[in-house]
């Protein structure tokens, strides 16, 4: 992993977290027990604080940042999926931000909510608990209880927690000629 101190603030990673070797953490980033930050992800807490709560995951090529003096919180067992931009204030416990979605300044995502892939959550928007939100701009569509969306919200973080353990124990760099 690439970790950088900025103006006296440095990343803190729990020993039972997984941060991929190509992830970048800058400044006041805190990664709690069982959380994971995947390949190519960038968490830049130069002007803010970023807290990745226990069991949550920031997947490949996602970017997390926040405005000046904001605490950005990725809630326990939440997922920021592949290639997302999270510039909001918080994503609630067991929520899932779908692939390539964007959350902008001051926005908050409630607990147990799924923001659909490609959605755009505009500045200051508050998405409530337990719903599916989709579109650009993102709007609440329906409750997720009893839907396929509920399955993804409930199973994604535990799946990634187990996968992170395997990566922490089994990823090894490979050198030399790989053309064979």
Protein Blocks (a to p, Z undefined) as FASTA:
>chain_A
ZZddeehiacdddfkbccdfkbccehjadddehiacdehiacddfkbccdddehiacdeh
iacdddehiacdddehiacdehiacfbfbdcehiacdehiacdehiacdehiacdehiac
dehiacdehiacedjddddfbdcehpaklmmmmmmmmmmmmmmmmmmmmgccdedjfkZZ
